[in-house]
Amino acid sequence: MTFEDVKAWLDGHYLPPEYIDCATAVMLKILDGKCKMKPQEKEIMALLYEQTKTEKGMLLGDDIHLIISDALIHLDDTKRNSIYETRVLAETRISRPVMKAFKAMIRQQGLFIDNEEETAA
């Protein structure tokens, strides 16, 4: 999936502020190395974050985006550890039901390609 594919998906799907926070938290998790998503899903989530980072979240703000921006330029172990701390705090602010609903929505609404369907074809 490309930047344009994710943009097209976003054009057809409204992400409320709490889901913008979820996308931001997932980006932190990707950067701290703790994300268990498949590599392709991580790439898609990074593209989603890139296109939603200017949207207003409900709980997470510009300070988080600055941390992510800095890490994208240069990520070392010290920054990775700091991002881990930031991510854990961010995730405590987002309720579990909201994060679960976000993940279910992006899967059900076709943001991720179903690899089982691809291999069956």
C-alpha positions in Angstrom: 0.0 0.0 0.0 1.3 3.4 -0.9 1.0 6.9 0.5 -1.7 7.6 -2.2 -3.6 4.4 -1.2 -3.7 5.4 2.4 -4.8 8.9 1.5 -7.6 7.5 -0.6 -8.6 5.3 2.3 -8.6 8.3 4.6 -10.7 10.3 2.1 -13.5 7.7 2.6 -13.1 7.1 6.4 -13.5 9.7 9.1 -11.1 9.3 12.0 -12.4 11.0 15.2 -9.9 12.7 17.5 -9.6 9.6 19.7 -8.6 7.5 16.7 -6.0 10.1 15.8 -4.5 9.6 19.2 -4.5 5.8 18.6 -2.6 6.2 15.3 -0.1 8.4 17.2 0.3 5.8 19.9 0.9 3.1 17.4 3.6 5.2 15.7 5.3 5.5 19.1 5.1 1.7 19.5 6.6 1.2 16.1 9.5 3.5 17.0 10.2 2.0 20.3 10.4 -1.4 18.7 7.6 -3.0 20.7 5.0 -3.2 17.9 4.0 -6.8 17.0 2.3 -5.9 13.8 3.5 -7.5 10.6 6.1 -5.4 8.7 3.6 -4.4 6.0 1.1 -3.3 8.6 3.7 -1.2 10.4 4.5 0.5 7.1 0.8 1.2 6.5 0.4 2.6 10.1 3.4 4.8 9.5 1.8 6.2 6.4 -1.5 6.7 8.3 0.3 8.5 11.0 2.1 10.7 8.5 -1.2 11.8 7.0 -3.0 12.3 10.3 -0.3 13.9 12.4 -1.6 17.4 11.7 -5.2 16.4 12.8 -6.2 17.3 16.3 -6.2 14.4 18.7 -8.3 14.3 21.9 -5.4 13.6 24.3 -2.1 13.6 22.6 -0.6 16.9 21.2 2.2 18.6 19.5 4.8 17.5 22.1 4.3 13.9 21.0 4.6 14.8 17.4 7.9 16.6 18.0 9.3 13.5 19.7 8.2 11.4 16.8 9.6 13.8 14.3 13.0 13.9 16.0 13.1 10.1 16.2 12.3 9.8 12.5 15.4 11.8 11.8 17.7 10.0 14.2 16.7 7.0 16.3 19.2 5.6 18.8 18.9 3.4 21.9 18.6 6.5 24.2 15.7 7.9 22.1 14.1 4.5 21.7 14.0 4.2 25.6 12.6 7.7 25.9 10.0 6.9 23.3 9.1 3.8 25.2 8.3 5.8 28.3 6.4 8.4 26.3 4.4 5.6 24.6 3.5 3.9 27.8 2.2 7.1 29.3 0.3 7.9 26.1 -1.3 4.4 26.1 -2.4 4.9 29.7 -4.4 7.9 28.6 -6.2 6.1 25.8 -8.8 3.6 27.0 -8.5 0.0 26.0 -11.9 -0.1 24.4 -11.0 2.9 22.2 -7.8 1.4 21.1 -9.5 -2.0 20.4 -12.2 -0.3 18.4 -9.6 1.7 16.4 -7.7 -1.5 15.5 -10.9 -3.4 14.6 -12.1 -0.5 12.5 -8.9 -0.2 10.4 -9.0 -4.0 9.8 -12.7 -4.2 9.0 -12.6 -1.1 6.8 -9.8 -2.4 4.6 -6.8 -0.4 5.6 -4.8 -3.7 6.0 -4.7 -6.2 3.1 -5.8 -9.6 4.3 -2.9 -11.8 3.5 -5.0 -15.0 3.8 -7.2 -13.8 0.9 -4.1 -12.9 -1.1 -2.6 -16.3 -0.8 -5.9 -18.0 -1.6 -6.2 -16.1 -4.8 
